[in-house]
């Protein structure tokens, strides 16, 4: 009899333990923000940025990265001013990136002059031009004419090393899938895979499942301050977010889809392990002491990609919502300031720099764009769980 009571007591205690675990898990999963609150944040951030930056910038990578977030903010809020702002930018730049017409002089290594037509930092603008084209009821082919001209010329060349730095994967991979969906030309998907395969061969670490910023930073040739592999947060943010955008636009029957999803899932798992308790990722992902403290741009791109993966059934909700919960707490309560400024954005660069000051006053267009991407995807997550 005593043994029976002991057994029943054990079952009861185990049951209570499991109930408690279930309750705790539910609490961990809760993202305590409403759609109204998220839209309010989007409006605050975007209206502040557009009010303080009334003059439209050039079509280079950093303002263009902002516009990728601005377009998503428009999609979830319906705020016409947001779309008008991107249209004004596109029109100012004549729906072009670098404007050289001499194809024999076109370059792609690094440069900010008009000859660097094939350099990805001048091609990211095509993402927003294509989005504007698709959003309009009566489509104007002039808005994507230059994008098609540039990318189809690039694909006609024998070179495959166009994406030699991690940032380029965000800048141009989504251009390829967007143009595939507009034109139906399967060469965009084939060349995307060819260029990505080259990028993987020089930057991807198969053990860490992360990307070095470029070949200069591959371990052990380059090490962090403490002798570790130095994976730059924003560089990996570009890749993780870029993969999300590509998978979103790939046809369901694409032969490359499973491979891209596996790479995306592997990055998600690796990044989860390196998130700081406060919710952000440090600039050198695996060596927090290399450049300690919060950083917003990498964290926001990661948050966007995690939420997109969850929203589209590619990442396990139970596993990754707690990651997003922490990162959004950081983004909304530490990075976001009362006036709508997004702080703690590492300045333009290509690596984590020991001693570099990144604080509440550090902001930039691409960081605002990343915040808007994350917030827009959070809105969709909340909406789908109502």
C-alpha positions as CSV (number, residue, x, y, z in Angstrom):
1,X,0.0,0.0,0.0
2,X,2.8,2.4,0.9
3,X,4.5,1.6,-2.4
4,X,1.2,2.4,-4.3
5,X,0.9,5.7,-2.4
6,X,4.5,6.5,-3.3
7,X,3.9,5.7,-6.9
8,X,0.8,7.9,-7.0
9,X,2.6,10.7,-5.3
10,X,5.4,10.5,-7.8
11,X,2.9,10.6,-10.7
12,X,1.2,13.6,-9.1
13,X,4.5,15.5,-8.6
14,X,5.6,14.7,-12.1
15,X,2.3,15.9,-13.5
16,X,2.5,19.2,-11.5
17,X,6.1,19.7,-12.7
18,X,5.0,19.2,-16.3
19,X,2.0,21.6,-15.8
20,X,4.4,24.1,-14.4
21,X,6.8,23.7,-17.3
22,X,3.9,24.2,-19.7
23,X,2.8,27.4,-18.0
24,X,6.4,28.7,-18.0
25,X,6.8,27.9,-21.6
26,X,3.6,29.8,-22.4
27,X,4.9,32.8,-20.6
28,X,8.2,32.6,-22.4
29,X,6.3,32.5,-25.7
30,X,4.3,35.6,-25.0
31,X,5.3,38.7,-27.0
32,X,3.5,41.4,-25.0
33,X,2.9,43.9,-27.8
34,X,-0.3,44.6,-29.7
35,X,-0.6,45.4,-33.4
36,X,-1.5,49.0,-32.4
37,X,1.7,49.3,-30.4
38,X,3.9,47.9,-33.1
39,X,2.3,50.2,-35.8
40,X,2.8,53.1,-33.4
41,X,6.5,52.3,-33.2
42,X,6.8,51.9,-37.0
43,X,5.1,55.3,-37.5
44,X,7.2,57.0,-34.8
45,X,10.5,55.7,-36.2
46,X,9.6,56.2,-39.9
47,X,8.0,59.6,-39.5
48,X,11.0,60.8,-37.5
49,X,13.4,59.6,-40.1
50,X,11.6,61.1,-43.1
51,X,10.9,64.4,-41.3
52,X,14.6,64.8,-40.4
53,X,15.8,63.6,-43.9
54,X,13.6,65.5,-46.4
55,X,16.2,65.5,-49.1
56,X,16.4,62.3,-51.1
57,X,19.8,60.6,-51.1
58,X,21.7,58.8,-53.9
59,X,20.9,55.1,-54.8
60,X,23.9,53.6,-53.0
61,X,23.6,50.7,-50.5
62,X,22.9,52.5,-47.2
63,X,19.9,54.6,-48.2
64,X,18.7,51.7,-50.4
65,X,18.8,49.4,-47.4
66,X,16.6,51.9,-45.6
67,X,14.1,51.8,-48.4
68,X,13.8,48.0,-48.2
69,X,12.5,48.5,-44.7
70,X,10.3,51.5,-45.6
71,X,8.5,49.5,-48.3
72,X,7.6,46.8,-45.7
73,X,6.5,49.5,-43.3
74,X,4.2,50.8,-46.0
75,X,2.8,47.3,-46.6
76,X,1.7,46.7,-43.0
77,X,0.6,50.3,-42.2
78,X,-0.9,51.4,-45.6
79,X,0.7,54.8,-44.9
80,X,0.8,56.4,-48.3
81,X,3.5,58.9,-47.2
82,X,5.9,56.0,-46.7
83,X,5.4,54.8,-50.3
84,X,5.6,58.3,-51.7
85,X,8.9,58.8,-49.9
86,X,10.4,55.8,-51.7
87,X,8.9,56.8,-55.0
88,X,10.4,60.3,-54.7
89,X,13.8,58.6,-54.0
90,X,13.5,56.3,-57.0
91,X,12.5,59.2,-59.3
92,X,15.4,61.4,-58.0
93,X,17.7,58.5,-59.0
94,X,15.9,57.9,-62.3
95,X,15.2,54.3,-61.3
96,X,18.9,53.6,-61.7
97,X,21.9,52.7,-59.6
98,X,25.3,53.6,-61.0
99,X,24.6,55.3,-64.3
100,X,27.4,54.5,-66.7
101,X,26.2,53.5,-70.2
102,X,29.6,52.1,-71.3
103,X,29.3,48.4,-70.6
104,X,33.0,47.8,-71.3
105,X,33.9,50.0,-68.4
106,X,31.5,48.4,-65.9
107,X,33.2,47.2,-62.7
108,X,32.2,45.3,-59.6
109,X,35.1,45.1,-57.0
110,X,34.5,48.2,-55.0
111,X,33.7,51.7,-56.0
112,X,31.2,54.6,-55.7
113,X,31.6,56.1,-59.1
114,X,29.2,55.5,-62.0
115,X,31.5,52.9,-63.6
116,X,30.7,50.4,-60.7
117,X,27.4,49.3,-62.3
118,X,28.0,45.7,-61.5
119,X,28.9,46.3,-57.8
120,X,26.1,45.1,-55.5
121,X,26.1,48.3,-53.5
122,X,24.7,50.0,-56.6
123,X,22.2,47.2,-57.3
124,X,20.3,46.9,-54.0
125,X,18.2,49.9,-55.1
126,X,16.6,47.6,-57.7
127,X,14.8,45.8,-54.9
128,X,12.7,48.9,-54.2
129,X,12.2,49.9,-57.8
130,X,10.8,46.4,-58.4
131,X,8.6,46.7,-55.3
132,X,7.3,50.0,-56.5
133,X,6.6,48.5,-59.9
134,X,4.7,45.6,-58.4
135,X,2.7,47.8,-56.0
136,X,1.3,50.1,-58.7
137,X,-2.0,49.1,-60.3
138,X,-0.8,50.0,-63.8
139,X,2.8,48.8,-64.1
140,X,5.3,51.0,-65.8
141,X,8.2,49.0,-67.4
142,X,10.5,52.0,-67.3
143,X,10.8,51.5,-63.6
144,X,12.6,48.2,-63.9
145,X,14.2,48.7,-67.3
146,X,17.6,49.6,-65.9
147,X,17.5,46.7,-63.4
148,X,16.8,44.2,-66.2
149,X,19.5,45.8,-68.4
150,X,22.2,45.6,-65.7
151,X,21.4,42.2,-64.3
152,X,21.0,40.5,-67.7
153,X,24.2,42.0,-68.9
154,X,25.9,40.7,-65.7
155,X,24.4,37.2,-66.2
156,X,25.8,37.2,-69.8
157,X,29.4,37.5,-68.5
158,X,31.6,34.5,-67.6
159,X,32.4,35.9,-64.1
160,X,30.9,34.2,-61.1
161,X,32.7,36.2,-58.3
162,X,30.3,39.1,-58.1
163,X,29.4,38.5,-54.5
164,X,32.7,38.6,-52.7
165,X,31.5,40.2,-49.5
166,X,28.7,39.1,-47.1
167,X,26.8,42.4,-47.5
168,X,26.4,41.7,-51.2
169,X,24.1,38.7,-50.5
170,X,21.5,41.0,-49.0
171,X,22.1,43.7,-51.7
172,X,21.6,41.5,-54.7
173,X,20.2,38.0,-54.0
174,X,16.6,39.4,-53.6
175,X,17.0,41.4,-56.8
176,X,17.5,38.1,-58.7
177,X,14.4,36.4,-57.3
178,X,12.3,39.6,-57.7
179,X,13.3,39.8,-61.3
180,X,12.7,36.1,-61.9
181,X,9.1,36.7,-60.7
182,X,8.6,39.7,-62.9
183,X,10.2,38.2,-66.1
184,X,9.9,34.4,-65.7
185,X,13.5,34.1,-66.8
186,X,14.9,31.1,-65.0
187,X,18.5,32.3,-65.6
188,X,18.1,34.6,-62.6
189,X,17.7,31.6,-60.3
190,X,20.6,29.7,-61.9
191,X,23.0,32.6,-61.7
192,X,21.8,33.4,-58.2
193,X,22.9,29.9,-57.2
194,X,26.2,30.1,-59.1
195,X,27.1,33.4,-57.4
196,X,26.0,32.2,-54.0
197,X,28.1,29.1,-54.4
198,X,31.1,31.2,-55.0
199,X,30.3,33.4,-52.0
200,X,29.9,30.3,-49.8
201,X,33.3,28.9,-51.0
202,X,35.2,31.9,-49.7
203,X,33.2,33.2,-46.7
204,X,31.1,30.4,-45.2
205,X,32.4,28.5,-42.1
206,X,30.8,25.1,-42.2
207,X,31.6,24.5,-38.5
208,X,30.1,27.7,-37.1
209,X,27.4,27.9,-39.8
210,X,28.2,31.6,-40.1
211,X,29.8,33.9,-42.7
212,X,33.0,35.8,-42.5
213,X,32.6,39.3,-43.9
214,X,34.9,38.5,-46.8
215,X,38.1,36.6,-47.5
216,X,40.2,39.0,-45.5
217,X,38.6,37.9,-42.3
218,X,38.7,34.1,-42.6
219,X,40.1,32.3,-39.6
220,X,43.0,31.7,-38.7
221,X,44.3,34.4,-41.1
222,X,42.3,36.9,-39.1
223,X,41.2,36.4,-35.4
224,X,39.2,38.4,-32.9
225,X,40.9,40.2,-30.0
226,X,40.8,36.9,-28.0
227,X,41.9,34.6,-30.8
228,X,38.5,33.5,-31.8
229,X,36.7,33.4,-35.2
230,X,35.5,36.9,-35.9
231,X,32.0,36.8,-37.3
232,X,30.7,40.3,-37.8
233,X,27.1,40.7,-36.6
234,X,25.8,43.1,-39.3
235,X,27.6,41.0,-42.0
236,X,25.7,37.9,-40.9
237,X,22.6,40.0,-40.5
238,X,22.8,40.9,-44.2
239,X,23.1,37.2,-45.1
240,X,20.4,35.9,-42.8
241,X,17.9,38.5,-43.9
242,X,18.9,38.1,-47.5
243,X,18.2,34.3,-47.4
244,X,14.8,35.1,-45.9
245,X,13.9,37.4,-48.8
246,X,15.2,34.9,-51.3
247,X,13.3,31.9,-49.9
248,X,10.1,34.0,-49.8
249,X,10.3,34.8,-53.5
250,X,11.6,31.4,-54.7
251,X,9.0,29.2,-56.6
252,X,7.8,26.3,-54.4
253,X,9.3,23.8,-56.8
254,X,12.8,25.4,-57.1
255,X,15.5,22.8,-57.0
256,X,17.5,25.1,-54.8
257,X,14.8,25.8,-52.2
258,X,15.7,23.0,-49.8
259,X,19.4,23.9,-49.7
260,X,18.7,27.5,-49.0
261,X,16.2,26.6,-46.2
262,X,18.8,24.3,-44.6
263,X,21.4,27.0,-44.7
264,X,18.9,29.5,-43.2
265,X,17.9,27.0,-40.4
266,X,21.6,26.3,-39.6
267,X,22.3,30.0,-39.2
268,X,19.2,30.4,-37.0
269,X,20.5,27.7,-34.7
270,X,24.0,29.1,-34.5
271,X,22.8,32.7,-33.9
272,X,20.5,31.5,-31.2
273,X,23.4,30.2,-29.2
274,X,25.2,33.5,-29.3
275,X,22.4,35.9,-28.4
276,X,23.3,37.9,-25.3
277,X,21.0,37.8,-22.2
278,X,19.9,41.4,-22.9
279,X,18.6,40.3,-26.3
280,X,21.1,41.8,-28.6
281,X,24.1,40.3,-30.5
282,X,27.5,41.8,-30.0
283,X,29.4,43.1,-33.0
284,X,31.8,40.1,-33.0
285,X,29.3,37.3,-32.6
286,X,31.4,34.7,-30.9
287,X,33.7,37.0,-29.0
288,X,31.5,39.4,-27.0
289,X,34.6,40.9,-25.3
290,X,36.1,41.9,-28.7
291,X,33.7,44.9,-29.0
292,X,31.2,44.6,-26.1
293,X,27.8,46.2,-25.7
294,X,24.6,46.4,-27.7
295,X,24.4,46.8,-31.5
296,X,21.2,47.4,-33.3
297,X,21.7,46.8,-37.1
298,X,22.8,43.2,-36.8
299,X,20.2,42.5,-34.1
300,X,17.4,44.0,-36.1
301,X,18.3,42.0,-39.3
302,X,18.4,38.8,-37.2
303,X,15.0,39.6,-35.6
304,X,13.5,40.2,-39.0
305,X,14.8,36.9,-40.4
306,X,13.7,34.9,-37.3
307,X,10.2,36.4,-37.4
308,X,10.0,35.8,-41.2
309,X,11.1,32.2,-40.7
310,X,8.5,31.7,-37.9
311,X,5.7,33.4,-39.9
312,X,6.4,31.1,-42.8
313,X,6.7,27.8,-41.0
314,X,10.4,27.4,-41.7
315,X,11.6,28.0,-38.1
316,X,10.2,26.2,-35.1
317,X,8.0,28.7,-33.2
318,X,8.5,27.1,-29.8
319,X,12.2,27.3,-30.2
320,X,12.7,30.7,-31.7
321,X,9.9,33.0,-30.3
322,X,11.8,33.3,-27.0
323,X,14.8,34.5,-29.1
324,X,12.6,37.1,-30.8
325,X,11.0,38.1,-27.5
326,X,14.3,39.0,-26.1
327,X,15.6,40.8,-29.2
328,X,12.5,42.8,-29.6
329,X,12.6,43.9,-25.9
330,X,16.1,45.3,-26.7
331,X,15.0,46.9,-30.0
332,X,11.9,48.5,-28.6
333,X,13.1,49.5,-25.2
334,X,16.8,50.2,-25.5
335,X,17.5,50.9,-29.2
336,X,14.3,52.9,-29.8
337,X,14.4,56.4,-28.3
338,X,11.4,58.5,-27.2
339,X,11.6,60.8,-30.3
340,X,11.7,57.8,-32.7
341,X,15.5,57.7,-33.2
342,X,17.0,54.2,-33.5
343,X,20.2,54.2,-31.5
344,X,23.2,51.8,-31.0
345,X,23.7,51.4,-34.7
346,X,27.3,50.6,-35.6
347,X,28.6,53.2,-38.1
348,X,29.4,52.2,-41.7
349,X,32.3,49.8,-41.8
350,X,33.1,46.1,-42.4
351,X,34.1,44.6,-39.0
352,X,33.8,44.8,-35.3
353,X,36.3,47.4,-34.1
354,X,37.5,47.2,-30.5
355,X,37.0,50.5,-28.7
356,X,34.7,52.0,-31.3
357,X,31.9,54.0,-29.6
358,X,28.4,52.8,-30.4
359,X,25.9,54.4,-28.1
360,X,22.4,55.8,-27.9
361,X,23.3,58.6,-30.4
362,X,24.6,56.2,-33.0
363,X,22.0,56.0,-35.8
364,X,22.0,55.4,-39.6
365,X,19.6,54.9,-42.5
366,X,20.4,51.2,-42.9
367,X,19.8,50.6,-39.1
368,X,16.4,52.3,-39.3
369,X,15.6,50.1,-42.3
370,X,16.5,47.0,-40.4
371,X,14.3,48.1,-37.5
372,X,11.4,48.7,-39.8
373,X,11.8,45.2,-41.4
374,X,11.8,43.6,-37.9
375,X,8.8,45.6,-36.7
376,X,6.8,44.9,-39.9
377,X,7.4,41.2,-39.5
378,X,6.5,41.3,-35.9
379,X,3.2,43.0,-36.9
380,X,2.5,40.0,-39.2
381,X,3.3,37.5,-36.4
382,X,0.9,39.2,-33.9
383,X,-1.8,39.4,-36.6
384,X,-1.5,35.7,-37.4
385,X,-1.8,34.8,-33.7
386,X,-4.9,36.9,-33.0
